[in-house]
Amino acid sequence: MVKYDNDSPVDQPNNDKVFISDFLYTSFASFSFFSSFYLLLPVIPLYVVKLGGSPSDVGIALGIFPIASILARPFVGVYADTQGRKLYMIVGAFIFLLSALLYSATVTLMVLFLLRLLHGFGMASFTTSSSAYIADIIPRRRRGEAMSYFASANNLALVVGPYIALTLAGTDNGFSLVFFIAAVLSGMCIMLVLPIKDTPLAAKHNQRFFDKTLYRRDVVFPSMVIGVGALAYAAIIAFLPIHAQSIGIGNPGVFFTTYGLSVIGSRVAASKLIDKYPRPKVIIFSAVPMMSSVAMLAFTQSMLQLILVAVLFGIGLAFLMPAAQAYLVDRVKKEERAKALGVFFSFLELGIGGGAIILGIVAEYFGYQSAFVVAAVIGAGGIGFFQYGLRRNW
């Protein structure tokens, strides 16, 4: 396996900084972008019901978003490599702004579903290009640390976004207010991206939508790891609220707040250890608390236990996401980064969407506890496969 360590002028000994201006601008832009996303995430199901939708309509509205993002990522990756990361960060934020404004004017479910498709394209555009941009401007020896800090913007938005959105949604004209604030945050994201300096473009020759980058082992292998982790996450976001209410242990929102804070707190350690130790060892280490916590959910009977599960899951995810992302970037050339990261995030979304469907069938026939156990078992099997691939030098 070849590692591409010297493919950018920033990877030089005299340029070893993380907190440069372009990194800070992009991180704050990411916080604004994901604040818009997390404002809308818990409100969309309520809005579907307001429009007269059924529970299955809620599922469609939530499922269309990652499907659209998956379909868009290969194309975004090619364009971001050849036309500029900055451009497609702006495109993604503008789509978020437009979608938020149009939600307010939506009166039918079919229009809402179409807007969810558009919204998913925005997610693909911003996250693929911004992750590639961070990889471009930070030297490899501090890349894991930088990606850990960068991901914290997403987690901080998770801590504050859903709570504010659900509080506002219960007021008069609450939905319109939430949509307007989400649009403003997307506009702030655009303003924060404008000052950054774009990185050099890749050559346009041999840049195709569906080339070997999309199925090479050195791209697919680390992407599968995050897909398995996403399946465990799908079990939590899909079934935890219902399970918590069914056993009467209080407001499940406490879990998400604790989980978000746990991820942010763990980033401090993760940002150093990811670059200090081999990436594969960090990935395997992160799987232990993640899969253990998902299995523990099947036997959770109190709020204290739920908080413990949230802390363990947050610790695992704090290490897994940036370590797997850095591991992938280490293995590809600079001109392939956006495409490779498009594959990476597609596996992430496939794990969430596909996991929710598969585990939903398990939950329907065998109960929510069984769904949590199955998610943990599949996750453990995925890490075992990862270890096997390492021995085979994949």
C-alpha positions in Angstrom: 0.0 0.0 0.0 1.3 3.4 -1.0 0.9 6.5 1.2 1.0 9.9 -0.4 2.8 12.1 2.1 4.3 14.8 0.0 1.6 15.6 -2.5 1.0 19.2 -1.4 3.2 22.2 -0.6 1.6 22.4 2.8 3.2 19.1 3.8 6.6 20.6 4.5 8.5 20.7 7.8 8.3 24.5 8.1 4.5 24.4 7.8 3.2 22.4 10.7 0.3 24.5 12.0 -3.3 23.5 12.4 -5.0 26.6 13.5 -4.3 28.7 10.4 -6.9 31.2 9.2 -8.3 29.0 6.4 -8.8 26.1 8.9 -10.6 28.4 11.4 -12.9 29.9 8.7 -13.8 26.5 7.3 -14.5 25.1 10.8 -16.8 28.0 11.7 -18.5 27.6 8.4 -19.0 23.9 9.1 -20.5 24.8 12.5 -23.0 27.2 10.8 -23.8 24.5 8.1 -24.5 21.8 10.6 -26.4 24.1 13.0 -28.8 24.6 10.1 -28.9 20.9 9.5 -29.6 20.0 13.2 -32.2 22.7 13.5 -34.2 21.0 10.7 -33.5 17.3 11.6 -36.0 17.0 14.5 -38.5 19.4 13.0 -39.0 17.7 9.6 -41.0 14.7 11.1 -43.3 17.1 13.0 -43.7 19.2 9.8 -44.7 16.0 7.8 -47.4 15.3 10.4 -48.6 18.9 10.2 -49.0 18.5 6.4 -51.1 15.4 7.1 -48.5 12.8 6.6 -48.5 9.2 8.1 -45.6 7.5 9.9 -44.5 6.0 6.6 -44.4 9.4 5.1 -42.1 10.5 7.9 -39.8 7.6 7.0 -39.8 8.6 3.4 -39.0 12.2 4.2 -36.1 11.1 6.4 -34.8 8.4 4.0 -34.8 10.5 0.8 -32.2 12.8 2.3 -29.3 10.3 2.6 -30.3 8.6 -0.7 -29.9 11.9 -2.5 -26.6 12.6 -0.8 -25.3 9.2 -1.8 -26.3 9.6 -5.4 -24.7 13.1 -5.6 -21.3 12.4 -3.9 -19.5 10.7 -6.9 -20.3 13.7 -9.1 -19.4 16.2 -6.4 -16.1 14.5 -5.8 -15.1 14.8 -9.4 -16.2 18.4 -9.7 -14.6 19.4 -6.4 -11.3 17.9 -7.5 -11.3 19.7 -10.8 -13.3 22.9 -10.2 -12.4 23.7 -6.6 -13.3 22.8 -3.1 -14.4 26.3 -2.2 -16.9 26.5 -5.0 -18.7 23.3 -3.9 -18.7 24.3 -0.2 -20.6 27.5 -1.3 -22.9 25.4 -3.6 -23.8 23.1 -0.7 -24.5 26.0 1.7 -26.6 27.8 -0.9 -28.7 24.7 -1.5 -29.2 24.5 2.3 -30.3 28.1 2.4 -32.7 27.7 -0.5 -34.2 24.5 0.9 -34.8 26.1 4.3 -36.7 29.0 2.7 -38.8 26.8 0.4 -39.8 24.5 3.3 -41.9 27.4 4.7 -43.8 27.6 1.5 -44.5 23.9 1.2 -48.1 22.8 1.4 -48.0 19.2 0.0 -46.0 16.2 0.9 -44.8 15.6 -2.7 -43.2 19.0 -2.8 -41.6 18.3 0.6 -40.1 15.1 -0.7 -38.6 16.9 -3.7 -37.1 19.5 -1.3 -35.6 16.7 0.8 -33.9 15.4 -2.4 -32.5 18.9 -3.1 -31.4 19.3 0.6 -29.5 16.0 0.4 -27.6 17.3 -2.6 -26.5 20.2 -0.5 -25.1 17.9 2.3 -23.1 15.9 -0.3 -21.6 19.1 -1.8 -20.5 20.8 1.4 -19.2 17.8 3.4 -17.3 16.2 0.5 -15.6 19.4 -0.5 -14.9 20.8 3.0 -13.3 17.5 4.2 -11.1 17.4 1.1 -10.1 21.0 1.7 -9.1 20.3 5.3 -7.0 17.4 4.1 -5.3 19.7 1.5 -4.3 22.5 3.9 -3.0 20.5 6.9 0.2 18.4 6.8 -0.2 14.7 7.1 1.5 14.4 10.5 -1.2 16.5 12.0 -4.1 15.6 9.7 -5.8 13.3 12.2 -5.7 16.1 14.8 -7.1 18.6 12.4 -9.9 16.4 11.3 -10.8 15.7 14.9 -11.0 19.4 15.7 -12.9 20.0 12.4 -15.5 17.3 13.3 -16.1 18.9 16.6 -18.0 21.7 14.8 -20.5 19.1 13.7 -20.8 17.8 17.3 -21.2 21.2 18.9 -24.0 21.9 16.5 -25.7 18.7 17.6 -25.6 19.8 21.2 -27.5 23.1 20.6 -29.4 22.6 17.4 -32.2 20.1 18.2 -32.9 21.6 21.6 -33.5 25.1 20.2 -35.5 23.7 17.2 -37.9 21.7 19.3 -38.4 24.6 21.7 -39.3 27.0 18.9 -41.4 24.5 17.0 -43.9 24.4 19.9 -44.6 28.2 19.6 -46.9 30.1 17.2 -45.3 30.3 13.7 -42.6 28.0 15.2 -41.9 26.1 12.0 -41.5 29.3 9.9 -39.1 30.7 12.5 -37.0 27.5 12.5 -36.8 27.5 8.7 -35.8 31.1 8.7 -33.0 30.7 11.3 -31.7 27.6 9.3 -31.6 29.8 6.2 -29.7 32.6 8.0 -27.2 30.0 9.4 -26.6 28.7 5.8 -26.0 32.3 4.7 -23.5 32.7 7.4 -21.7 29.6 6.2 -21.4 31.1 2.7 -19.9 34.3 4.2 -17.4 32.3 6.2 -16.3 30.3 3.2 -15.7 33.4 0.9 -12.4 34.5 2.6 -10.6 31.2 2.3 -8.0 30.5 -0.4 -8.8 27.6 -2.6 -6.2 24.8 -3.1 -4.7 24.0 -6.5 -7.0 22.1 -8.8 -6.4 18.6 -10.1 -5.9 18.0 -13.8 -9.1 17.4 -15.7 -7.9 14.5 -17.8 -8.9 11.0 -16.6 -11.4 12.5 -14.2 -14.5 10.5 -14.7 -17.6 10.1 -12.6 -17.3 6.3 -12.2 -13.7 5.4 -12.3 -11.5 3.0 -10.3 -11.5 5.4 -7.3 -15.0 4.3 -6.5 -14.2 0.6 -6.0 -10.5 0.5 -5.2 -9.7 -1.5 -2.1 -7.7 1.3 -0.5 -10.8 3.5 -0.8 -13.6 1.0 -0.1 -11.8 -0.8 2.8 -11.6 2.2 5.2 -15.0 3.4 4.0 -16.6 0.1 5.0 -15.4 0.7 8.6 -17.4 3.9 8.9 -20.4 2.2 7.3 -20.4 -0.4 10.1 -20.1 2.4 12.7 -23.0 4.2 11.0 -25.2 1.1 11.3 -24.7 1.3 15.1 -25.6 4.9 15.0 -28.7 4.1 13.0 -29.9 1.8 15.7 -29.7 4.6 18.2 -31.3 7.5 16.3 -34.1 5.2 15.0 -35.1 3.2 18.1 -33.7 4.8 21.2 -36.5 7.4 21.7 -39.2 4.8 21.3 -37.4 2.3 23.5 -36.7 4.8 26.2 -40.4 5.8 26.3 -41.6 2.2 26.3 -39.6 1.4 29.5 -40.3 4.8 31.1 -36.8 6.1 31.8 -37.5 9.8 31.0 -36.7 12.2 28.2 -34.4 10.5 25.6 -33.2 13.9 24.6 -30.8 13.7 27.5 -29.0 11.0 25.7 -28.3 13.1 22.6 -27.1 16.1 24.7 -24.8 13.8 26.7 -23.6 12.0 23.6 -22.7 15.3 21.9 -20.9 16.6 24.9 -19.0 13.3 25.3 -17.8 13.5 21.7 -16.6 17.1 22.1 -14.8 16.3 25.3 -13.1 13.2 23.8 -11.9 15.2 20.8 -9.1 16.7 22.9 -7.6 13.2 23.5 -8.5 12.0 20.1 -6.8 14.9 18.3 -3.5 13.9 19.8 -3.7 10.1 19.8 -4.9 9.7 16.2 -1.6 11.0 14.9 0.5 9.5 17.7 -0.6 5.9 17.1 -1.2 3.9 13.9 -4.6 4.8 12.5 -5.8 1.1 12.4 -5.1 0.6 16.1 -7.1 3.8 16.9 -10.0 2.6 14.7 -10.1 -0.8 16.5 -9.9 0.8 19.9 -12.8 3.1 19.1 -15.0 0.2 18.2 -14.9 -1.3 21.7 -16.9 1.4 23.5 -19.2 2.0 20.5 -20.3 -1.6 20.1 -20.4 -2.2 23.8 -22.6 0.8 24.4 -25.1 -0.3 21.7 -25.3 -3.8 23.2 -25.9 -2.2 26.6 -28.9 -0.3 25.3 -30.8 -3.6 25.1 -30.5 -3.9 28.9 -30.7 -0.3 30.0 -33.4 0.3 32.6 -32.6 3.7 34.1 -31.6 7.2 33.1 -28.1 6.8 34.8 -27.5 3.7 32.6 -28.7 5.7 29.5 -26.2 8.5 30.3 -23.4 5.9 30.7 -24.2 4.5 27.3 -24.2 8.0 25.8 -20.7 8.7 27.2 -19.3 5.4 25.9 -20.8 5.8 22.5 -19.5 9.4 22.3 -16.0 8.4 23.2 -15.9 5.7 20.5 -17.3 8.0 17.8 -14.9 10.8 18.7 -12.0 8.5 17.7 -13.6 6.5 14.9 -14.7 9.2 12.6 -11.5 11.3 12.3 -9.2 8.2 12.4 -11.0 6.4 9.6 -11.2 9.7 7.6 -7.5 10.3 8.0 -6.7 6.7 7.3 -8.5 7.0 3.9 -6.8 10.3 3.0 -3.4 8.9 3.7 -4.0 6.2 1.1 -5.0 8.4 -1.9 -3.4 11.1 -4.0 -4.4 14.7 -3.5 -6.2 14.8 -6.9 -8.4 11.9 -5.8 -9.3 13.1 -2.3 -12.7 14.6 -2.9 -13.8 11.5 -4.9 -12.5 9.2 -2.3 -14.2 11.1 0.5 -17.4 11.0 -1.5 -17.2 7.2 -1.4 -16.4 7.5 2.4 -19.5 9.6 3.2 -21.6 7.5 0.9 -20.8 4.4 3.0 -21.6 6.5 6.1 -25.1 7.4 4.8 -25.7 3.9 3.4 -24.9 2.5 6.9 -27.4 4.9 8.5 -30.2 4.4 5.9 -29.7 0.7 5.2 -29.1 0.0 8.9 -32.4 1.7 9.9 -34.3 -0.5 7.4 -32.6 -3.8 8.3 -32.8 -3.2 12.1 -36.4 -2.0 11.7 -37.3 -5.4 10.4 -35.5 -7.0 13.3 -37.3 -4.7 15.8 -40.7 -5.4 14.3 -40.4 -9.1 14.7 -38.1 -9.5 17.7 -38.3 -6.2 19.6 -36.0 -3.2 20.0 -33.7 -5.0 22.4 -32.9 -7.5 19.7 -32.2 -4.7 17.2 -29.6 -3.2 19.5 -27.9 -6.6 20.0 -27.9 -7.3 16.2 -26.4 -3.9 15.5 -23.6 -4.6 18.1 -22.9 -8.1 16.6 -22.7 -6.7 13.1 -20.4 -4.0 14.2 -18.1 -6.5 16.0 -18.1 -8.6 12.8 -17.2 -5.5 10.8 -14.2 -4.8 13.0 -13.1 -8.4 12.7 -13.3 -8.1 8.9 -11.2 -4.9 9.2 -8.5 -6.8 11.2 -8.5 -9.5 8.5 -8.1 -6.9 5.8 -5.1 -5.4 7.6 -3.4 -8.8 7.7 -4.0 -9.1 4.0 -2.6 -5.6 3.4 -5.8 -4.1 2.0 
